[in-house]
């Protein structure tokens, strides 16, 4: 078994909301041929498909991942494949299988081959109703009530175990809700903050599945990609944490987002019909203390609510005008 070439990168979940844009950012930085995008069932869009290698794998079937890792001599893995919070509540068994067994397979493949580095995202979903909800500390109560959150806590612990026990350099952040204009999110509780932009542009109306005063931590995709690559390039000797960094950019509630969108589209109307996702949102923090990420690898966000909203409306507005929305 070869140890892999650290410059050869594999991205799992490459057709997902973060994976699709992360893959393109990595290809731009490290070369198209060096970044192998992988997906499960979703077919890749033309941008992803035509810019570099693409393979189908199933992270719950280890041999499908091993074959690709060995064939491309992979040395670094960004493991973005996961089931998110809302879909996870509808199918907890699938969430466990993909998020736990899938991660275990990735870590074992990396350990056996002594791969250079693995990125595994965690989430604000690791927190639960007993966690302090404002300025949530790095070190705090981790008692989530969703299957997604449970798999993410176990995942963080497993990643840290692989670092301590086997010296595998695994890194990860607790992503807040991610807002983006390229690929729709796949079944999370923070998805309203993406859907609302599509509906504002297309129909000037939106029905929000969370209450208007539900404050959640959020981040715009350019910051998400920058944070991910920054952490992966950080000097290992400076890291005291590994797979569980709190990460923050902005926090807002639906009413505040609506007010910001109305500055650009005054006739926009939003209604509120909270569903099962309200309970999930109510168990998560409002704001996050990310001082460990700032101290250990220099994290600093660039987009706030106003800058993100203006950019989202501009990007989606252009797509709409070109008939691509
Ligand atoms: N955005 C994710 C979700 O809502 C949180 O990690 O599930």
Boltz pocket constraint, residues with backbone or C-beta under 6 A from the ligand:
constraints:
  - pocket:
      binder: B
      contacts: [[A, 84], [A, 85], [A, 86], [A, 122], [A, 123], [A, 124], [A, 125], [A, 148], [A, 175], [A, 176], [A, 177], [A, 178], [A, 187], [A, 188], [A, 189], [A, 190], [A, 191]]
      max_distance: 6.0
